[in-house]
Amino acid sequence: MTTQAFIPPMPRRQTRPLGLWRTAKVLRHSPVEILPLEAFQFTRISAPFIGRTVHTLSGPDELKAVLADDPDAWRKSPLIQRMLRPILGEAILTAHGDWWKVQRKAMQPGFVRQRIQALVPHMAAAAETAAGSLGATAGPADITPSLNQAALSVIEAALFTKPDDFDRATIRAAIEQVFEETGRTRFSDLLPLPETAPRILGPKALKARKILRNAVMREIAKRKTGAAKRDDLLQLLLDAQAEDGTGLSEIDVRDNVLSLVIAGHETTAIAIGWALYVLASRPEWQDRVRSEVNEAAGGAPLEAAHLASLVFTRQIIDETLRLYPPAPLVGRQAVRDTQICERAVKKGDVAILAFYALHRHHRFWPDPDRFDPDRFSVGNRPTNPWQFKPFGGGPRACVGSGFALTEAVIILAALVRRLRFSVPEGYKPYPVMTVTLRPEGGLPLCVQGV
């Protein structure tokens, strides 16, 4: 049994101040690499940058101050707005104020516990399909396409029940194209432009956007023909009514569905991929997960009732989300004078919420870069809820966090039960941030049946 501490790959950390051109180059490759070593040792770093003050925050109290103590003083940064709005319009990820509240209220019922548990059979079935494709490969092969397809099929079931015309391969390719263009920082993005300044999409991204929008609009059109209603998220959004009696327009529904399709499967698939890499690197943990699943369910399909028994599997997922949070960095801009932990902040200041640094902070985690699932065992979990925030916090915390956690546990458990994963000799993935924190160039692993 391996006893040496396991430290999985991490992005580079800056050891010296960066000039403007170097900053642009680093941001274009992977924005999380902009974080200096000090962000992992102190909880707030404030510095001027192109006419404004940027506050890099990596402490629980500092993040809580922005996200929960005075959330109305902050908006998503203009850069994030310019990046997302060409694809998602004024949907839940980009909206603010009362319009955001209307959309959040419409979406919330779709993620209650009962609905999530009802989707567990779909999650298990998606994992079985992925296991079949992964097990058929010979030699090292990139596992991310199969994981993406599995996660996409789960969000399809949640949104559409049974989509009639949803070409999964085409949709995945379009999503990847959107990530490729919108997730890369441009030099112009560093300029203090208003969020209304357009960020022009290239022809490939425009084509991908059209594919995504048309696919969703076809599903909406079918619901408008008088066909029987379905008990899914799309129907909830179509039926949602604001307090004044008005509903969401078809465009509003389309953009919110796209938000869920794009964000709701990519982050989960990547988390499962990182977890499988960890288990492939530590066979004793992999065997422990496999034993836990077999003891809980035997050879039967995984069900919601099995979740309570998958304790170690959940610890693997939680520790994976600590080291590889779905949103490593989040930007906010102050819309009025406020404060962060009693320190004054001026209107126009920018806050970089560094969840990646929070989760690897030397002040809050012993040996923070080491992968240790026992950090999340009973009695060891962090007592401060703001110390571990893989899905954000405050009113705008991820609406689908419970859905994502359940899906990750079920799919990971089902895959490990059927397959054995190992790391190709000499291979070590490198994490880069392209919206999410993903392994650069894919994640090739060796796979064989148990």
C-alpha positions, 0 to 999 in steps of 0.5 A: 500500500502506498503511504507517501503523501499524494500531491496532484498537479497544480497551476503555477504560482507567481513569485514576482510582480507581473507587468501588463504584457506578462499579465495579459499572456498569463491570463490568456493561457490560464487566469488562475496562474495570475495568483501570487504566492502571497494569496495562499499565505494572506487573505487580502492583497490590494494593488492598483491596476490600470486606474483602479484598485484590485483586491485579491481575496482568499480568506473566508471572512473576506469572501463572505464580506463580498458574497453575503454581508453586502452582496448588493454592493457588488456586481459581476465584473464587467469582463465576466459580463462581456464574456458571457452575455453574447452567449447567455444573454440576460440569464441567471448567470448574468442578470442582476437585481430584481430580474435575477431574483425572478429567474432564480425563483423560477429555477429553484424548484427544479433542484429540490432534493426530491427531484434530484433523487428522482434523477439518480437512475438517469445518472447511474444509467449514464455512468453505465453507458460511459463505462461501456465506452471507456472499457472498450478502449485499448491503451491510454485514452482520453476519458473526458469525452465519455464523461462529458457525454454522460454528464450532458445526458443527465442534464438533458434528462433534468431539462427535457425528460426525453429530448426528441431532437438533441444531437449530443455530439453536435451540442458538445462540439458547440459547447467546446467551441464556445468555451474555447473562444469566450474562455480565453482572455484578450488584451482588450479585456484588461482595459477598464471598459463598461460591461455594455462594451461589446465583446465580438464573437468570431465566426466559429463561436457565432455558429456554435451559438446558433447550434445551441440556441436552435436546439433549445428553441426546437424543444420549446416549440414542441411544448407550445404545440399543445403536447402533454406537459412534462415534469422537467426543468424546461416546463418549470421555466415555461410555466414560471410567473413573476409577481406581476403575473408575467412569465419568462419569454421564450428567449429568457427560457432559452438562455437559462436552459443554455446556462444550465446545459453549458455550466451544468454538465461541464463542471461535473464532468471535470470534477469526476475526471480529476477524481478518477485521476486521483484514484488511478494514482492511488490504487488503495483509495480506488479499491476502497471506493469499489468495496464501498459501492459493492457493499452498498449496492452489490451488482444492482443499479445505484439508487438514491437510497445508496447515497448515504452509504457512499461516504468515502466516495463523497469524501473523494469528491469533496477533496477533489472540489477543494483542490480543483474548484469548478470556478477557481476565480470569480470577479466582482466590481463595487457599484458603491462605496462599501467595505471588506472586513472593515476596510474601505472599498471605493466604488469601481474597485474590483474584487477577485474571489480566489476560491482556488487560493482559499482551498489551498491556503496555508492558514486554513488547511494543513499541508494544503496541496496534499490530497487527503480525503480524510479532511472530509470524514465525520468530525474532520470537515471544516467547521467554518462554512466559508472555508470550503466553497466549491459552488460559491456562497451567499444569495448567488451560490450555485443553484444546482450544487446539490444536483452536481454533488449527487451526480458526481458521487453516483457516476464516480461510484458506478464507474469505479465499480465496473472499471479499474483506472491507472495512470500511463507511465510518465503522464502528469496532467497540467490544470489550466483555467478555461472558465473551469479548471480542466486538464490541458489537452485532455486526461488520458488514463488506462482503463480495464474491466474489474 
